[in-house]
Amino acid sequence: SCRWLHLHGEAAKAAAARALAKIGMGWRAGGVSEAHMKLGMLFREFGLLGGSPTSGDSHLGEAATITDAQREDWASRCSFSRDDASGAVSLTISLADAGLDDFGIVAWAYWFDQMLESAAADKPLVRPWAEEADFSGNEMSGVGAGAVTTLLEKYAVRCGALKLDGNLLDDTALKDITRYLTTSDEAPVLELSLAENPVSPRGVSWLLVCISLHPAYPVRRRAAGSKEGDFSADTFEPLRLRLGWVPAIGEDDEFGLILTDLGTFCHMSVSVAEQEGSVLPMKPNRVAHLCDWSPPEGFELPQESPYARPFFGLSTAAEGTEFDVLNRPCNDPCLVYGSSPLAVVYKPSGWSCTGDTLASAANVADMPNEVARRRMLEEMKSQKQPCIQNWIHLSMGYEADAVAVRDQESDHGLCHRLDVGTSGPMIVGRSLEGYEYGKRLLRERDCVKDYLALVHGSFSSPSGSCRAPIDRSGYEATRKVKVSENSGQAAVTLWEAIAEYETTGSVREPFTLVHCRLITGRTHQI
């Protein structure tokens, strides 16, 4: 059952040690956030929780120690205060030019974590806020960035500015930073500085992909004097990004083209340099402001537009009115994207990801001929709950390189599943390598998962989060899960109300169209 069987030698030992550390910490303990567990694993890995480092990585060396001089230096740079009246917590974090590498950053995170845990033991921390968290001018890379962001996430710390300039952060480190920025329904950072780091335009594009169509971005500002439930006067501010790099000749065009693609496929826009704020009377799709980058002369970036498409904003419809809705959902599966190792298939509502599948074909010659395949596909559509794996098998299994599609053990290449009533795109591995890659994307949360749902009733706030520990121990027998504080795993879904509707007739029943961003991937969490 170990997913690390493909690792060998020291890497396998390190992975096994991390797995044992999870068990030792009570990995399934309900109500404990993933950030809490991840941080504890990191401290254990560096030997900060007693004993030797649990990883086989050579850079860890011996167990980390914190000297009195370090404690004194950090105490002069970082502080904690609490307002007696409101209970609000204020943090000072000023570690600029502190000479810290990853080892030192993790040790500092352990020291700061102990300080905050001690304070929280006396009284819960209420909305911790740091006007500026400055880590610039150090030698921090991915491990250190992961420690910092996980610590901030554990205590739900919000920062006016998170400064990471002049470190060794690459695109992989930027993914950890992005995860921190997108795990809450309230933006944890208002300004992010990444100047003088080896990040690439494509790395920045991943950050922009993740904050586009995100409930927390752009940041909602409540208008002074607004009545409860009235959000019409709210304003929105994009995440301020300070990148600071001066790209080599030609990369200006590359980044501009990337932004154009993101505008098309992710329905987002950015503002640059000294552009003015939004003029739209509703939430815009401008998720970021690039403070120190401008497009090449003559290059036009995507224009700001409403966050939701116009037909989502129609609250009521006169009886008999017909809407010409673009991109009407189709009733048949289709291939959305295809390459040699991977494909993306659209699954309509009513198609199942479980059930009887066709017998596995040992080779291409065993596949039915084209006429037979088409007949079988047509017959499949008439079934009550046709199986999407069968469609994938018949549609792609005859291709020579589609080894995973012909393999029942690999679920005919299907990397994940959707409920019968849910429609949407699904990742399919055509080759065995593509199948493993697709599974890893989902397991390591390198995919963005968004859902639209129509629900009964209306909401008192425009957005929020649903956090509850989910126990799936009885799933195999009942196909159901339950919320359990004692045995569940942390699950997080962010949501945002896109539009409200009413039925016509004498009884007006309200409905709300809700956008959900899944942060974790627990069974049935949505």
Steps between C-alpha positions, in 0.01 A plus 500: 500500500803732512508748215878535532583156359658659193769665716829331579778522755526812714200665334280203599632508857427873524146452363436216746625716787264780402211250486585372848517858624146555370379198695687610812330839486152354470460578128128417510427709807182695432496875533876539448580709195727369228731796561535394864596147401727607216689740725545234766635258240748762381623567853536127561685463170753761612536344845334791679248280682767282655713221358681493168376644171255257338596577140786342315575826320863596548434873543337443840811366667453468874199610699433874491582700809405854597764704679440766761643759261244403236214520747614845610533621139159366399334647809631843396361456148166327569231574755145418604238730650130473579242776529328467838169639379448316169739210549651568157855372459778702340827342384834651406720288272817674382760246388649698211873432448508263797745264327257206511510201268230231494644344816481833683152584369361166622663554840347850519159359401527250787589779746215725377255209500583431866438865584161506324393166645576630848295814434211297354496276807405800715244643260408418136677712241248737337575595140882523525627784282851593391528832322819371342666156508849567365730208412693679225876474456548147635597168336160339522392247236201266472529332841520832682213649301291194585575545870406870494175458307393194700559686826295798381224268378489308830412815694299665216737797503413776254774728369484844350821414314699178477853588391715218362739703282860396450472131589541175303134436424431319172177392332462199732522726806249733339250211489517470880453875534203481263337224704519725805343789307205288386401286801262753655186687396671818627823603327786446749736740318425834339846557346760240403861592416716249310771725352846353439389137517553241224130475419395483135207654313343154487536466877318831546233379257423206733439746784266700276316184390432408863369840608285544188136405562585476871242613759763709686634692196476783429474598867156625601486827695178574689369852447477717810148514640370206291195326639519134591440290189557794263818445298419726205746774604793267564827566320770254394879512511730264308798322655800733461796313350853638503710278276796728448675286241619662179437224245750425228419624151195316371362394837286811522312366199484151653341625822259720305392201290454293816276771647298505177451123519397522865247768413345270240502171686471609866279806450738733685676830450782693666584866534855630459718787621291808573166385362198627690267280702189323381211700361254209487193514729548129585777258588760514218726221373814712564674277753851651506681830461855469362665792675830502308427342162361652182425327170712579192393802303195424286413182692139494627415293807149356562256765616333488838151351495242375752613207713194295397362489148200724440232229476584388853376837621138461384310458826156428356352401166161586361289194427559369149832680459765296319868569562761442234761369745848461355696179557189296571599175678505199270347162583776285353862454610762663282876547484591849627879467482737231382875452489726197503501429877183681617147578390206693647152354448169674566263288713131595471254475786351152525820314409657285769866462594431160660327183389565226247776573251590331176747214509857628479657480156845346508607677183369718221398201291247395767306827470172491302518647151380854437147401396458282810639772726253755369211257548610426856534873575144564377365211706683633804314833485166324545606348833366650822843586639758430230859449619749770395790252511331300223472814286868580561597143416304491174596853395875482563595142582571404139791750483837328533637730773184495715629220724337630821163538323502125425605411855224422751749517788558865404121563491528545123717806560248688715700702756205610718123477518187714499157416640235371258307827507809718452625607159847630423850428371696195613872429467582177317844345472550348157838345579592345835741789560221748423265318737751519788570866418130587504450321833798689645359835380183434696670348805743791535228759421662628186154531346238767562157348567197726456133404511174681426194392696141620511373482859174575679464825692724806529807601701548782749858561382651493150773244577636273768660165574382160615751326726413167657695179567370217279515133601475256208571184701153362420500606136568159345197350673254791484635728223456780752731712715439687825628804683695395807716713728662186640592302189456728197760653271503876445290608199475853360262637235488871415177632356361816344147594403501597132131583446154457650190379318130458573246262359205656322141447605309560819766351728839665455771257601854642517804324355867600502767417246812420703861473388704255711881475507616171653821535702514141623381191314302304756231259384161674466626819669309722258 
